[in-house]
């Protein structure tokens, strides 16, 4: 092989590898840049279009990107202050006492039960 052909092939191979690496880095940066919008889309947030627009317009600033990311994560539903009260449930009603096995108790029980004729 001619040394000029080898040199041209090496240059072509180096250019292709550099192009693939540059494209990969570009794609990774693009995914990281649009991470807030992707998060809103994956979580199916109500205002994912507004989050995407905010990310597109102000995502280049770190503050805009962080605000868009927090908005996508929270979906604008910030917790409102509330007071939790603990109210215990009432005790269960007492169950009727079954008749005991003693003779006196059974006579009292018989007296209290109506006799049907």
PESULZI-V783647 format. One record per pair of residues at least 12 apart in sequence whose C-alpha atoms are under 10 Angstrom apart, sorted by the first residue. I is the first residue (numbers start at 1). GAP is how many residues later the second one is. Records with the same first field share a line. If there is no record, write none. Layout:
I = GAP, GAP
//
This chain:
33 = 22, 23, 26, 27, 32
34 = 17, 18, 21, 22, 25, 31, 34, 35
35 = 17, 20, 24, 30, 33, 34, 37
36 = 12, 15, 16, 18, 19, 20, 23, 29, 30, 31, 32, 33, 34, 35, 36, 37
37 = 12, 13, 14, 15, 16, 17, 18, 19, 28, 31, 32, 34, 35, 36
38 = 13, 14, 31, 34
39 = 12, 13, 29, 30, 31, 32, 33, 34
40 = 12, 28, 29, 30, 31, 32, 33, 34, 35
41 = 31
42 = 30
43 = 29, 30, 32
44 = 28, 31
45 = 26, 27, 28, 29, 30, 31
46 = 26, 29, 30
47 = 24, 25, 28, 29
48 = 20, 23, 24, 27
50 = 18, 21, 22
51 = 14, 16, 17, 18, 19, 20, 21, 24
52 = 16, 17, 20
53 = 15
54 = 13, 14, 15, 17
55 = 12, 13, 14
56 = 12
//
